[in-house]
Amino acid sequence: MDFKELEQEIKGIKQRNKRVELDKKWETSGTRKICICILTYIVVVIYSYIVKNYDNIFLSSLVPVIRIYIIYFIIKIHKENLGKKY
């Protein structure tokens, strides 16, 4: 392997690392969490209108949104605790 091939390979690795870093930022961003909560709420509202099993559709549709937020909170605490151990 000559110097130019090695240099191109390093550039390729750096570009891939930048893409991975952006993906990580998106996965942990608050915007993503809010989007997931809003989309979940919309889907549950639509489902509730179709099924019509609830008296207060908008209030009952908050349940999955709150569940998702709690899950994110628990995962965050868990990750922080793992980081302290190692």
Secondary structure per residue as TSV (DSSP state, phi and psi in degrees):
chain	resnum	aa	ss	phi	psi
A	1	M	-	360.0	126.1
A	2	D	-	-91.5	177.8
A	3	F	H	-62.8	-41.3
A	4	K	H	-65.8	-40.9
A	5	E	H	-64.0	-41.9
A	6	L	H	-63.2	-41.9
A	7	E	H	-63.6	-42.7
A	8	Q	H	-66.6	-37.3
A	9	E	H	-64.8	-41.1
A	10	I	H	-64.3	-41.3
A	11	K	H	-61.7	-41.7
A	12	G	H	-62.0	-40.9
A	13	I	H	-65.7	-41.1
A	14	K	H	-64.2	-40.8
A	15	Q	H	-64.4	-41.7
A	16	R	H	-63.9	-41.7
A	17	N	H	-61.6	-37.7
A	18	K	H	-63.4	-42.1
A	19	R	H	-63.9	-41.5
A	20	V	H	-64.3	-41.0
A	21	E	H	-62.8	-40.8
A	22	L	H	-64.3	-41.1
A	23	D	H	-61.7	-41.2
A	24	K	H	-63.8	-42.5
A	25	K	H	-60.1	-42.5
A	26	W	H	-66.3	-42.0
A	27	E	H	-63.7	-29.8
A	28	T	H	-103.1	3.6
A	29	S	-	-77.0	150.2
A	30	G	H	-67.2	-32.4
A	31	T	H	-60.5	-42.9
A	32	R	H	-63.0	-43.3
A	33	K	H	-62.8	-42.3
A	34	I	H	-65.0	-42.4
A	35	C	H	-60.0	-43.4
A	36	I	H	-63.5	-42.4
A	37	C	H	-62.9	-45.3
A	38	I	H	-64.5	-45.0
A	39	L	H	-64.5	-39.5
A	40	T	H	-62.1	-43.9
A	41	Y	H	-60.0	-45.7
A	42	I	H	-61.4	-45.3
A	43	V	H	-63.0	-42.0
A	44	V	H	-68.3	-37.3
A	45	V	H	-62.7	-46.1
A	46	I	H	-61.3	-45.8
A	47	Y	H	-60.0	-43.1
A	48	S	H	-64.6	-37.3
A	49	Y	H	-64.7	-37.8
A	50	I	H	-69.1	-46.1
A	51	V	H	-80.2	-37.8
A	52	K	-	56.1	45.1
A	53	N	-	-96.2	-5.6
A	54	Y	-	-116.3	145.8
A	55	D	S	-74.8	-44.5
A	56	N	S	-115.2	93.0
A	57	I	H	-62.9	-43.4
A	58	F	H	-68.4	-37.4
A	59	L	H	-70.3	-45.5
A	60	S	H	-67.7	-23.9
A	61	S	T	-74.7	-14.5
A	62	L	H	-73.1	-21.5
A	63	V	H	-56.3	-51.7
A	64	P	H	-64.8	-33.5
A	65	V	H	-64.8	-45.5
A	66	I	H	-63.5	-39.6
A	67	R	H	-58.9	-46.9
A	68	I	H	-62.2	-43.2
A	69	Y	H	-62.3	-41.3
A	70	I	H	-63.9	-40.8
A	71	I	H	-61.3	-45.6
A	72	Y	H	-59.3	-41.4
A	73	F	H	-63.9	-44.0
A	74	I	H	-65.0	-42.3
A	75	I	H	-63.0	-41.4
A	76	K	H	-61.2	-46.4
A	77	I	H	-62.5	-42.4
A	78	H	H	-61.7	-44.3
A	79	K	H	-63.9	-41.2
A	80	E	H	-63.2	-41.4
A	81	N	H	-66.2	-38.5
A	82	L	H	-65.2	-38.5
A	83	G	H	-64.0	-33.5
A	84	K	H	-72.8	-31.7
A	85	K	H	-72.6	-32.8
A	86	Y	-	-109.4	360.0
